[in-house]
Every structure is written in structure tokens, then in C-alpha cells.
Amino acid sequence: MKALTLALAALALTAGSAAAETVTITLTGVEARPGRILASMNTRDQFLRAAPAYEAVAQPAEGGVTLTFENVAPGDYALMVMHDLNANGQFDFGTDGWAFSNSARPMTGPPAFDDHKFSVANAPVTLTETLRYGF
């Protein structure tokens, strides 16, 4: 009986950890300038409104930066990234670098969650996005 209880507990722990995944973001086009790279993964309800579900910070490096989000719950997310050049914690339109998930083409209006969403399910996710400066 004790062995069965231990086996069930181990199975429960394994099942719980399988639900969380790793999301790896490779940013290209990064300029080695002052400031920090700030990234967030947001649900539909959080997108452009509330504190994000997941955050990552990196130092800018010429050419590219890799960000990793650990233990991400399954669901739909949109990635938002900014190169905060003056470290004020706010996006300065026209100067700070920026990127969104699925942003292969330039934006023609305000970002929309459905244009930038990607799904996290039962496997690690890898995205490559280009950091852009100016508009």
C-alpha cells in the first residue's frame, strides 16, 4: 500500500511538471547600446493592459540576445519586447527598440493580441523575432 501511495505521488508530480514548458526567444537586430532588453509574455487579458504573466531581462549585445522563460503554463501568449535605452521603464516611441511575436511585417496600427499570439502546449517553444528601432 505504501508503495502504491508513493507511486501515485510520483505520478502526480510528474504530471504537474509536464504542464509547464520552456519558451526560448532569440532576438536578432539588437544594437549594442545602453539600457536593458525587457520582455514579457502576456495573455489576452494582460496584453497592453496589466502586469504580464512572465517577464525576462537581458543586457543588449550587438546582433542578438536569447531570452528564456521557464515553467510557462499552457495557453496563448503574445510576446512584447523593448530595448529601454534610457532605463526609464517606459516605451519611448521613436527611440526605444521593440519587437512583438509574429511581427515579420511592419505594424500599420496599434498591436492586437490575435496578430501576435502563439501557443504553449506540451513541448518547448522557440521563437526568433527581430528587434526594430524607430518606426
Biotite code that builds the C-alpha atoms (Angstrom):
import biotite.structure as struc

atoms = struc.array([
    struc.Atom([0.000, 0.000, 0.000], chain_id="A", res_id=1, res_name="MET", atom_name="CA", element="C"),
    struc.Atom([2.821, 2.364, 0.894], chain_id="A", res_id=2, res_name="LYS", atom_name="CA", element="C"),
    struc.Atom([4.487, 1.649, -2.482], chain_id="A", res_id=3, res_name="ALA", atom_name="CA", element="C"),
    struc.Atom([1.231, 2.421, -4.296], chain_id="A", res_id=4, res_name="LEU", atom_name="CA", element="C"),
    struc.Atom([0.895, 5.724, -2.426], chain_id="A", res_id=5, res_name="THR", atom_name="CA", element="C"),
    struc.Atom([4.475, 6.690, -3.326], chain_id="A", res_id=6, res_name="LEU", atom_name="CA", element="C"),
    struc.Atom([3.930, 5.716, -6.954], chain_id="A", res_id=7, res_name="ALA", atom_name="CA", element="C"),
    struc.Atom([0.762, 7.820, -7.178], chain_id="A", res_id=8, res_name="LEU", atom_name="CA", element="C"),
    struc.Atom([2.534, 10.788, -5.568], chain_id="A", res_id=9, res_name="ALA", atom_name="CA", element="C"),
    struc.Atom([5.414, 10.494, -8.052], chain_id="A", res_id=10, res_name="ALA", atom_name="CA", element="C"),
    struc.Atom([2.952, 10.282, -10.939], chain_id="A", res_id=11, res_name="LEU", atom_name="CA", element="C"),
    struc.Atom([1.158, 13.410, -9.717], chain_id="A", res_id=12, res_name="ALA", atom_name="CA", element="C"),
    struc.Atom([4.444, 15.329, -9.515], chain_id="A", res_id=13, res_name="LEU", atom_name="CA", element="C"),
    struc.Atom([5.434, 14.190, -12.989], chain_id="A", res_id=14, res_name="THR", atom_name="CA", element="C"),
    struc.Atom([2.058, 15.146, -14.449], chain_id="A", res_id=15, res_name="ALA", atom_name="CA", element="C"),
    struc.Atom([2.263, 18.615, -12.875], chain_id="A", res_id=16, res_name="GLY", atom_name="CA", element="C"),
    struc.Atom([5.719, 19.339, -14.205], chain_id="A", res_id=17, res_name="SER", atom_name="CA", element="C"),
    struc.Atom([4.801, 18.204, -17.732], chain_id="A", res_id=18, res_name="ALA", atom_name="CA", element="C"),
    struc.Atom([2.245, 21.016, -17.932], chain_id="A", res_id=19, res_name="ALA", atom_name="CA", element="C"),
    struc.Atom([4.906, 23.745, -17.679], chain_id="A", res_id=20, res_name="ALA", atom_name="CA", element="C"),
    struc.Atom([7.184, 24.407, -20.647], chain_id="A", res_id=21, res_name="GLU", atom_name="CA", element="C"),
    struc.Atom([10.191, 26.497, -21.600], chain_id="A", res_id=22, res_name="THR", atom_name="CA", element="C"),
    struc.Atom([9.868, 29.322, -24.125], chain_id="A", res_id=23, res_name="VAL", atom_name="CA", element="C"),
    struc.Atom([13.122, 30.476, -25.728], chain_id="A", res_id=24, res_name="THR", atom_name="CA", element="C"),
    struc.Atom([13.203, 33.743, -27.655], chain_id="A", res_id=25, res_name="ILE", atom_name="CA", element="C"),
    struc.Atom([16.077, 34.662, -29.955], chain_id="A", res_id=26, res_name="THR", atom_name="CA", element="C"),
    struc.Atom([16.160, 38.375, -30.757], chain_id="A", res_id=27, res_name="LEU", atom_name="CA", element="C"),
    struc.Atom([18.047, 39.465, -33.855], chain_id="A", res_id=28, res_name="THR", atom_name="CA", element="C"),
    struc.Atom([18.866, 43.021, -34.889], chain_id="A", res_id=29, res_name="GLY", atom_name="CA", element="C"),
    struc.Atom([19.894, 44.053, -31.373], chain_id="A", res_id=30, res_name="VAL", atom_name="CA", element="C"),
    struc.Atom([22.164, 47.093, -31.181], chain_id="A", res_id=31, res_name="GLU", atom_name="CA", element="C"),
    struc.Atom([24.881, 47.298, -28.510], chain_id="A", res_id=32, res_name="ALA", atom_name="CA", element="C"),
    struc.Atom([23.529, 50.464, -26.949], chain_id="A", res_id=33, res_name="ARG", atom_name="CA", element="C"),
    struc.Atom([22.856, 51.447, -23.311], chain_id="A", res_id=34, res_name="PRO", atom_name="CA", element="C"),
    struc.Atom([19.827, 50.246, -21.389], chain_id="A", res_id=35, res_name="GLY", atom_name="CA", element="C"),
    struc.Atom([18.214, 46.849, -20.970], chain_id="A", res_id=36, res_name="ARG", atom_name="CA", element="C"),
    struc.Atom([16.159, 44.445, -23.037], chain_id="A", res_id=37, res_name="ILE", atom_name="CA", element="C"),
    struc.Atom([12.798, 43.965, -21.278], chain_id="A", res_id=38, res_name="LEU", atom_name="CA", element="C"),
    struc.Atom([10.496, 41.195, -22.470], chain_id="A", res_id=39, res_name="ALA", atom_name="CA", element="C"),
    struc.Atom([7.104, 39.972, -21.370], chain_id="A", res_id=40, res_name="SER", atom_name="CA", element="C"),
    struc.Atom([4.714, 37.211, -22.306], chain_id="A", res_id=41, res_name="MET", atom_name="CA", element="C"),
    struc.Atom([1.095, 38.274, -21.931], chain_id="A", res_id=42, res_name="ASN", atom_name="CA", element="C"),
    struc.Atom([-2.275, 36.567, -22.023], chain_id="A", res_id=43, res_name="THR", atom_name="CA", element="C"),
    struc.Atom([-5.148, 38.173, -23.930], chain_id="A", res_id=44, res_name="ARG", atom_name="CA", element="C"),
    struc.Atom([-6.406, 39.856, -20.731], chain_id="A", res_id=45, res_name="ASP", atom_name="CA", element="C"),
    struc.Atom([-2.939, 41.243, -19.899], chain_id="A", res_id=46, res_name="GLN", atom_name="CA", element="C"),
    struc.Atom([-1.916, 42.387, -23.371], chain_id="A", res_id=47, res_name="PHE", atom_name="CA", element="C"),
    struc.Atom([-1.167, 46.154, -23.257], chain_id="A", res_id=48, res_name="LEU", atom_name="CA", element="C"),
    struc.Atom([-3.115, 46.461, -20.002], chain_id="A", res_id=49, res_name="ARG", atom_name="CA", element="C"),
    struc.Atom([-1.866, 44.629, -16.914], chain_id="A", res_id=50, res_name="ALA", atom_name="CA", element="C"),
    struc.Atom([1.194, 43.071, -15.344], chain_id="A", res_id=51, res_name="ALA", atom_name="CA", element="C"),
    struc.Atom([2.432, 40.271, -17.617], chain_id="A", res_id=52, res_name="PRO", atom_name="CA", element="C"),
    struc.Atom([2.327, 36.576, -16.850], chain_id="A", res_id=53, res_name="ALA", atom_name="CA", element="C"),
    struc.Atom([6.082, 36.191, -17.450], chain_id="A", res_id=54, res_name="TYR", atom_name="CA", element="C"),
    struc.Atom([9.000, 38.631, -17.660], chain_id="A", res_id=55, res_name="GLU", atom_name="CA", element="C"),
    struc.Atom([12.670, 38.428, -18.674], chain_id="A", res_id=56, res_name="ALA", atom_name="CA", element="C"),
    struc.Atom([15.512, 40.951, -18.726], chain_id="A", res_id=57, res_name="VAL", atom_name="CA", element="C"),
    struc.Atom([18.783, 40.851, -20.680], chain_id="A", res_id=58, res_name="ALA", atom_name="CA", element="C"),
    struc.Atom([21.713, 43.086, -21.446], chain_id="A", res_id=59, res_name="GLN", atom_name="CA", element="C"),
    struc.Atom([21.864, 44.209, -25.090], chain_id="A", res_id=60, res_name="PRO", atom_name="CA", element="C"),
    struc.Atom([24.551, 42.577, -27.214], chain_id="A", res_id=61, res_name="ALA", atom_name="CA", element="C"),
    struc.Atom([25.372, 43.515, -30.795], chain_id="A", res_id=62, res_name="GLU", atom_name="CA", element="C"),
    struc.Atom([23.488, 41.243, -33.170], chain_id="A", res_id=63, res_name="GLY", atom_name="CA", element="C"),
    struc.Atom([21.360, 39.177, -30.839], chain_id="A", res_id=64, res_name="GLY", atom_name="CA", element="C"),
    struc.Atom([20.120, 38.175, -27.422], chain_id="A", res_id=65, res_name="VAL", atom_name="CA", element="C"),
    struc.Atom([18.462, 34.995, -26.168], chain_id="A", res_id=66, res_name="THR", atom_name="CA", element="C"),
    struc.Atom([15.753, 35.157, -23.505], chain_id="A", res_id=67, res_name="LEU", atom_name="CA", element="C"),
    struc.Atom([14.337, 32.137, -21.700], chain_id="A", res_id=68, res_name="THR", atom_name="CA", element="C"),
    struc.Atom([11.007, 31.893, -19.907], chain_id="A", res_id=69, res_name="PHE", atom_name="CA", element="C"),
    struc.Atom([10.792, 28.845, -17.610], chain_id="A", res_id=70, res_name="GLU", atom_name="CA", element="C"),
    struc.Atom([7.756, 26.980, -16.267], chain_id="A", res_id=71, res_name="ASN", atom_name="CA", element="C"),
    struc.Atom([5.282, 28.570, -18.676], chain_id="A", res_id=72, res_name="VAL", atom_name="CA", element="C"),
    struc.Atom([1.728, 27.275, -18.280], chain_id="A", res_id=73, res_name="ALA", atom_name="CA", element="C"),
    struc.Atom([-0.089, 26.057, -21.410], chain_id="A", res_id=74, res_name="PRO", atom_name="CA", element="C"),
    struc.Atom([-2.098, 28.748, -23.181], chain_id="A", res_id=75, res_name="GLY", atom_name="CA", element="C"),
    struc.Atom([-1.967, 31.537, -25.738], chain_id="A", res_id=76, res_name="ASP", atom_name="CA", element="C"),
    struc.Atom([0.501, 34.382, -25.242], chain_id="A", res_id=77, res_name="TYR", atom_name="CA", element="C"),
    struc.Atom([1.824, 37.430, -27.084], chain_id="A", res_id=78, res_name="ALA", atom_name="CA", element="C"),
    struc.Atom([5.448, 38.460, -26.685], chain_id="A", res_id=79, res_name="LEU", atom_name="CA", element="C"),
    struc.Atom([6.343, 42.134, -26.237], chain_id="A", res_id=80, res_name="MET", atom_name="CA", element="C"),
    struc.Atom([9.975, 43.286, -26.130], chain_id="A", res_id=81, res_name="VAL", atom_name="CA", element="C"),
    struc.Atom([11.582, 46.691, -25.759], chain_id="A", res_id=82, res_name="MET", atom_name="CA", element="C"),
    struc.Atom([15.161, 47.892, -25.643], chain_id="A", res_id=83, res_name="HIS", atom_name="CA", element="C"),
    struc.Atom([14.745, 50.508, -22.919], chain_id="A", res_id=84, res_name="ASP", atom_name="CA", element="C"),
    struc.Atom([17.594, 52.791, -23.998], chain_id="A", res_id=85, res_name="LEU", atom_name="CA", element="C"),
    struc.Atom([17.325, 55.275, -21.124], chain_id="A", res_id=86, res_name="ASN", atom_name="CA", element="C"),
    struc.Atom([16.280, 52.716, -18.466], chain_id="A", res_id=87, res_name="ALA", atom_name="CA", element="C"),
    struc.Atom([13.136, 54.621, -17.522], chain_id="A", res_id=88, res_name="ASN", atom_name="CA", element="C"),
    struc.Atom([10.925, 51.506, -17.606], chain_id="A", res_id=89, res_name="GLY", atom_name="CA", element="C"),
    struc.Atom([8.646, 53.027, -20.238], chain_id="A", res_id=90, res_name="GLN", atom_name="CA", element="C"),
    struc.Atom([8.499, 52.683, -24.005], chain_id="A", res_id=91, res_name="PHE", atom_name="CA", element="C"),
    struc.Atom([9.776, 55.864, -25.636], chain_id="A", res_id=92, res_name="ASP", atom_name="CA", element="C"),
    struc.Atom([8.118, 55.957, -29.050], chain_id="A", res_id=93, res_name="PHE", atom_name="CA", element="C"),
    struc.Atom([10.570, 56.523, -31.860], chain_id="A", res_id=94, res_name="GLY", atom_name="CA", element="C"),
    struc.Atom([13.762, 55.796, -29.918], chain_id="A", res_id=95, res_name="THR", atom_name="CA", element="C"),
    struc.Atom([13.457, 52.529, -27.973], chain_id="A", res_id=96, res_name="ASP", atom_name="CA", element="C"),
    struc.Atom([13.826, 49.253, -29.805], chain_id="A", res_id=97, res_name="GLY", atom_name="CA", element="C"),
    struc.Atom([10.772, 46.987, -29.973], chain_id="A", res_id=98, res_name="TRP", atom_name="CA", element="C"),
    struc.Atom([9.532, 43.584, -31.100], chain_id="A", res_id=99, res_name="ALA", atom_name="CA", element="C"),
    struc.Atom([6.364, 41.514, -30.903], chain_id="A", res_id=100, res_name="PHE", atom_name="CA", element="C"),
    struc.Atom([5.843, 37.831, -31.582], chain_id="A", res_id=101, res_name="SER", atom_name="CA", element="C"),
    struc.Atom([4.822, 37.100, -35.193], chain_id="A", res_id=102, res_name="ASN", atom_name="CA", element="C"),
    struc.Atom([5.970, 40.538, -36.315], chain_id="A", res_id=103, res_name="SER", atom_name="CA", element="C"),
    struc.Atom([7.616, 39.682, -39.620], chain_id="A", res_id=104, res_name="ALA", atom_name="CA", element="C"),
    struc.Atom([5.939, 42.667, -41.243], chain_id="A", res_id=105, res_name="ARG", atom_name="CA", element="C"),
    struc.Atom([5.863, 46.281, -40.010], chain_id="A", res_id=106, res_name="PRO", atom_name="CA", element="C"),
    struc.Atom([2.830, 47.264, -37.961], chain_id="A", res_id=107, res_name="MET", atom_name="CA", element="C"),
    struc.Atom([0.330, 49.620, -39.554], chain_id="A", res_id=108, res_name="THR", atom_name="CA", element="C"),
    struc.Atom([-1.593, 50.382, -36.380], chain_id="A", res_id=109, res_name="GLY", atom_name="CA", element="C"),
    struc.Atom([-1.789, 49.509, -32.690], chain_id="A", res_id=110, res_name="PRO", atom_name="CA", element="C"),
    struc.Atom([-0.724, 45.942, -31.889], chain_id="A", res_id=111, res_name="PRO", atom_name="CA", element="C"),
    struc.Atom([-3.538, 43.406, -31.491], chain_id="A", res_id=112, res_name="ALA", atom_name="CA", element="C"),
    struc.Atom([-3.261, 40.234, -29.404], chain_id="A", res_id=113, res_name="PHE", atom_name="CA", element="C"),
    struc.Atom([-4.577, 37.974, -32.178], chain_id="A", res_id=114, res_name="ASP", atom_name="CA", element="C"),
    struc.Atom([-1.891, 39.223, -34.593], chain_id="A", res_id=115, res_name="ASP", atom_name="CA", element="C"),
    struc.Atom([0.886, 38.348, -32.167], chain_id="A", res_id=116, res_name="HIS", atom_name="CA", element="C"),
    struc.Atom([-0.339, 35.304, -30.264], chain_id="A", res_id=117, res_name="LYS", atom_name="CA", element="C"),
    struc.Atom([1.420, 31.974, -30.134], chain_id="A", res_id=118, res_name="PHE", atom_name="CA", element="C"),
    struc.Atom([0.539, 28.822, -28.215], chain_id="A", res_id=119, res_name="SER", atom_name="CA", element="C"),
    struc.Atom([2.364, 26.953, -25.496], chain_id="A", res_id=120, res_name="VAL", atom_name="CA", element="C"),
    struc.Atom([1.227, 23.350, -25.176], chain_id="A", res_id=121, res_name="ALA", atom_name="CA", element="C"),
    struc.Atom([3.113, 20.158, -24.378], chain_id="A", res_id=122, res_name="ASN", atom_name="CA", element="C"),
    struc.Atom([6.503, 20.958, -25.897], chain_id="A", res_id=123, res_name="ALA", atom_name="CA", element="C"),
    struc.Atom([9.152, 23.659, -25.595], chain_id="A", res_id=124, res_name="PRO", atom_name="CA", element="C"),
    struc.Atom([8.602, 26.717, -27.809], chain_id="A", res_id=125, res_name="VAL", atom_name="CA", element="C"),
    struc.Atom([11.326, 28.543, -29.738], chain_id="A", res_id=126, res_name="THR", atom_name="CA", element="C"),
    struc.Atom([10.717, 31.883, -31.455], chain_id="A", res_id=127, res_name="LEU", atom_name="CA", element="C"),
    struc.Atom([13.010, 34.177, -33.412], chain_id="A", res_id=128, res_name="THR", atom_name="CA", element="C"),
    struc.Atom([12.000, 37.841, -33.627], chain_id="A", res_id=129, res_name="GLU", atom_name="CA", element="C"),
    struc.Atom([13.699, 40.958, -34.946], chain_id="A", res_id=130, res_name="THR", atom_name="CA", element="C"),
    struc.Atom([14.219, 43.949, -32.685], chain_id="A", res_id=131, res_name="LEU", atom_name="CA", element="C"),
    struc.Atom([13.402, 47.153, -34.572], chain_id="A", res_id=132, res_name="ARG", atom_name="CA", element="C"),
    struc.Atom([14.437, 50.706, -33.744], chain_id="A", res_id=133, res_name="TYR", atom_name="CA", element="C"),
    struc.Atom([12.231, 53.658, -34.648], chain_id="A", res_id=134, res_name="GLY", atom_name="CA", element="C"),
    struc.Atom([9.029, 53.470, -36.681], chain_id="A", res_id=135, res_name="PHE", atom_name="CA", element="C"),
])
